[in-house]
Amino acid sequence: AFPYKIIAFINKTKSRNRSGYLLFRDGGAGFFNVTSALAFDGKTGELIEGTADIGLWDNRLEVVEESEGVLVLPKDFSRIPRQVQGAKPLKEGDVLAFRNWSRPNPAVFLYRAKDISFSDVTVHSSCGMGLLAQRSENISFLGGGMYPKKGRYASTSADATHFSNCRGRIVVANARFEGMADDAINVHSTCLGIEERLDSRRFRCRYRHPQAVGFEVFAPGERLRFIKGPTLEDGAEIKVASFEMLSVNEAVVTLEKDAPEIYGKGDAVESADYQPSVVFSNNVVRHNRARGALFNTPKRIECVGNLFERVSGSAILIAGDAQGWYESGACKEVVISKNVFRNNLTSAYQFTDAIISIWPEVRDLKNQKTRYHGGIVIEDNVFETFEVPLLYAKSVDGLTWRNNKVERNADYVRRDGRPFILNYCENVKIEE
């Protein structure tokens, strides 16, 4: 399904049928095991309810050569574990798209780019992100999109568009995103974990997530923001005097003035400057894994006029953390308006407890004095959905839900019947 060539290694034996295993081969001499699969409905192209990621990593994917050019998988995929009790099993005509968790190269990569516009650009397949932008500013992706060619089911093996440590204005509009193995858009900053407070101005920090190693987080003259790790509370902002790499994973950050004494090992630091505003409008997002859109930035976010259809996880996720993925950026001004949410959340993934999920990773909520997210308005949307939660929110100060239309159906198996799940939230309005 993805642009690896699939190779079958067949062991020559005296038996009638030869057996072996499947591998992906990259463009060079490298090989990847087939670690999982996504199950698509052969007619509609949607991910099949309750299947999520079909794990194959317990051993290599064995195959038997039944006849010349015909390989049979000795595994009963109709009996795979289901997340949703009562969901229908896989059937003849459904399609398995084999995956590997590695993502060695995106279709388009931007680094230190500025004022870049893509117009009617389409990516049908990628061994990674469709568009990956790092340390860049003012990027527009207008028209086109990331979706499979006719007759295929999967497109990018990770996010369709991914913006990390960017600033300025990000605009993604009038595009089609379908069949991705992750979000249509993911916007976030990267924070580093503090390993040691060397003195009042110097901190030894570490890249805590292996996929973030080497990200350019700070430069002299830019503002750094402290984050209390366990409670995920934003703190002081101070300019950086120098950033010195000690190794691949560690660096020493020196500040222009003394930092408050409360920050030390277990806390985190992020850029206060490389945080963009976002417009995600009039797009179609459907038939993909995990989530539809993921936002983590304190600048204004407008998610307006989109269709989220049969996304197998949450349609929208607002996350943030300084203990796990270390993808930060507390949201302070979010407008989610005039969207149509049609039958999303057919499977369960990380942080996907409702169609709209506000799920920062806060390890110590009880001692949190200020909430992580705020200023979120969800209004004038249409939810066409079976029985699943509409909104999950954690650690939000300022959340408004108003004038949204909800039309219930029985298209999928009923799940949790609570429409709203609120956890350590303040100043919440649910009306009209």
PyMOL commands that set and color helices and strands:
alter all, ss='L'
color gray80, all
select helices_A, chain A and resi 77-79+210-212
alter helices_A, ss='H'
color red, helices_A
select strands_A, chain A and resi 5-11+18-25+31-33+36-40+54-55+62-67+70-72+95-99+108-111+114-119+122-123+131-134+137-142+145-146+161-164+167-173+176-178+185-190+192-197+202-206+223-228+233-245+250-255+268-271+277-281+284-286+291-295+301-304+307-309+314-318+327-328+334-337+340-342+356-358+373-379+382-385+391-394+396-402+405-408+420-423+426-431
alter strands_A, ss='S'
color yellow, strands_A
deselect
rebuild
show_as cartoon
